[in-house]
C-alpha cells in the first residue's frame, strides 16, 4: 500500500463536487473501478471541470498495484521510474 492511499484521505480531490481522496479511494477499492468514468458514476468525483481526472487515474493505478501486491517500495520505485516489475 502506498503511503498516499492512507495519508491523503481527508484532502479534497474534486473541489467542484466536494469529494475527498478517501471517498475516491474507497470507491475504487469497493467497486473495482478501472476508469475515471466509473469513479464519477459511483461517487461523482471528476464530474465537474475534470481537472482532477489525472489524479483519479493515478489513484486507480495505485489501488491496482496494491491489489497485485506491488504497493511496497519496489512498486513505488517502478512507478516513479516508469518501469514495470
N, C-alpha and C positions, 0 to 999 in steps of 0.2 A: 504494500500500500504506500502510495506516495504521501509525503507529508502534507501536501496541499489538500488532499481529499479529506483530511481531518482538521487542519488548522484554519481553513478559509470558510468554514461552514456558515458563519454569521455575516460574512461580507456580502454586499449587494452585487449581484451579477447582472441582472436585467433591470436597469433603472426605469425603463418605460413602464414595465408592468409590476415592479416591486418584488422581484423573485430573487431570493438569496442562493448562494452556492449550494448550501446544504440541501435545499429543496431539489435543485437540479441533480445533484449527486445521488440523492435518494431515489429520484425518478429514474435515472439511468440504471441504477443497480436493480431496483424492483421490477422495472418493466423491460429490462434488457434493450434499451433504446440504442439503435445503431446509427441514427441520423438526427440532425438538428430538428427536422420536421416532426419526428416522433416525440422528441422532448417538448417541442412547442405545443403539440396536441395534448400532451399529458399535463404539463404544469404551466403553460403559457409563456415560459421564458423564450425570448427570441422572436416574439410575435409583434414587436413594435418596430423600432428603427433598424433592427438587425445588426447593430454594431457588436453585439455580444456573440454572434454566431461563431467566430473563430475560437472564442473561449469555450463555448459549449462543445465544439468539435474536439478540443484538447481534453476536456473532461471525459468525453466518450472514449477517447483513446486511452486515457489513464485508467478508467474503470475496466476497459477491455484487458489492459495489461495486468491489472490487479487480479482479474479472474484467471488469467493464464499463469499467475504466479510470478510475473515479471515486474512486480512493484518494488523489488529490492534495489539496491544500489546499482547493480549491473543493468537492470532495466532502465533506471533513470539515466545512467551514462549512455546507454544505447540510444535513448530518445534524444538526449541533448546533442549527440553527435550524428544523429540521423541514421543509425545503423540498426539492423535487426539482429537479435541474438539467435 
